[in-house]
Amino acid sequence: MALTDRTTEYPGRIVLTPVAGEENTYDVTRAEGQVIEQGTRLNVQNLNDAYKLTTSDYSGTVTYEAGTVGTRGTAVSLGTATKPGKTLIALILVSATNASNYIVQPYVSGDTVYAGIYRASSAAVTGASITVRAVWAPT
């Protein structure tokens, strides 16, 4: 799939319509004139198709008991960081439930995807579930 630009008679032109009863608030409407080329709709599916990206979700759970973490962090191994014919280009934290007192940072070390978990306060966490999305591009 090839991405195409949107081409119009007046690129970027808009109309601002004041919203009744709301000071300094406007509705925005395109006023670009004739649409010459609609262009590719920017959404996840089209970008993945254009760049042949694939994603994998990794999940893990860790339990901290009161007083066991201290000021140090730990890491949860989430899975392999290698795929044949692919290069890992991004790690995105999708969710970290029951981990509000910790900072969660995904990273790669060697051939493994990890979620690094660092203490942000003195409270303990029981059963923090972490999901990280890896994005892969063809090599």
JODABEL-V57518 format. One record per run of one state. SS is the DSSP state (a for helix, b for strand, c for the rest). FROM is the first residue (numbers start at 1). LEN is the number of residues. If there is no record, write none. Layout:
[[SS/FROM/LEN] [SS/FROM/LEN]]
//
This chain:
[[c/1/6] [b/7/2] [c/9/5] [b/14/5] [c/19/7] [b/26/5] [c/31/4] [b/35/3] [c/38/6] [a/44/8] [c/52/2] [b/54/9] [c/63/10] [b/73/8] [c/81/5] [b/86/12] [c/98/4] [b/102/8] [c/110/2] [b/112/8] [c/120/8] [b/128/11] [c/139/1]]
//
